[in-house]
């Protein structure tokens, strides 16, 4: 098992590589229903939430940017409406979510507000992180909240879901959010303390795995089992989340949240499973843009814009000499010199029709030309990867 280590040790370098959480700049924390809601009464576990808020305050004071992805809306709402723990009908689950989202948002706002922290609710579906236009909007909203010191509380938008609601999706949603915003750590708080070689409830000889270096078919085969009576998410959804998060350059940890102060417990050495990242968020995102997306068109830029891109700047409309192809906002485009040499690839902030209108113009003129206040950059530097000769020159410091 070269891809894993069974127990934490000094040789593993666990402390140096993954701890403490406060060393990470941007952290996404997923909270399972069974941690937040009492399985018997359906009531909020107030003491647990208060302890979590204490941990969040400590991380915020240390300079961390924090995003919560929280389950629990359906679990809270179904009790108010007198439903069973798992509503079978889609409309029942949607109704429970509609009631529960209000209660859940209020609980977070009050707990964080008591510690001078601001909570902001963001309702997403998996589709919002897949469709590029909606992806850019969601990313910009969360980024703005973080820049202003707020803690976004992300819930799956179950009230408008048109497909069957699956309770395990928040693991994957959390990973998608972590990838979308360039988080360098993802914490999955659950009712289990990590990955085992077999489901520990069924196999008493199962061994706990402290570090997963690579997610191999062997590792994937170890994931299995159903979730709690409040959640249908088993270990498979967590390993799926790990593949997404680590591929985007974030370290991920599966940890038990059963006790009070669950984030502090991780730093204090509680048993958990860390998944090693593949690079860092910035390089992973650049790699994805450069090599994984098909270009839908091209932006032809002048020499001044080429120099700006090589210096790490965003591409402004003023530096664009021509727009070719048909594309929508959020699509990948090639960025080339007039003679056709590719300089970079990026996710464009305007569709091709509007891009043609503002090409060569100053950013201050965009609103007058288009009739709305768009983004200053045609392609923001965070959504761009240098390619070809420009990449080679950038990497050698030329």
Secondary structure, DSSP 8 states (H G I E B T S, - for coil): -TTEESS--TTTTHHHHH--GGG-SEEEEEE-HHHHB-TTT--B-HHHHHHHHHHHHHHHHTT-EEEEEE--HHHHHHHHTT--SS--SHHHHHHHHHHHHHHHHHHHHHHHHTTT-EEEEEEE-GGGGTSHHHHHHHHHHHHHHHHTTEEEEEEE-GGG--S---TTHHHHHHHHHHHHHT-SEEEEEESS-SEESS-TTT-TT--EESEESS--HHHHHH------TT----HHHHHHHHHHHHHTT-EEEEEE--SSSHHHHHHTT-SEEEE--SS-HHHHHHHHHHHSS---EEEEE-HHHHHHHHTT--EEGGGEEEEEE---TT-EEEEE-TTS-EEEEEE-SS-HHHHHHHTTS-GGGHHHHHSS---SEEE-GGGEEE-HHHHHHHHHT-
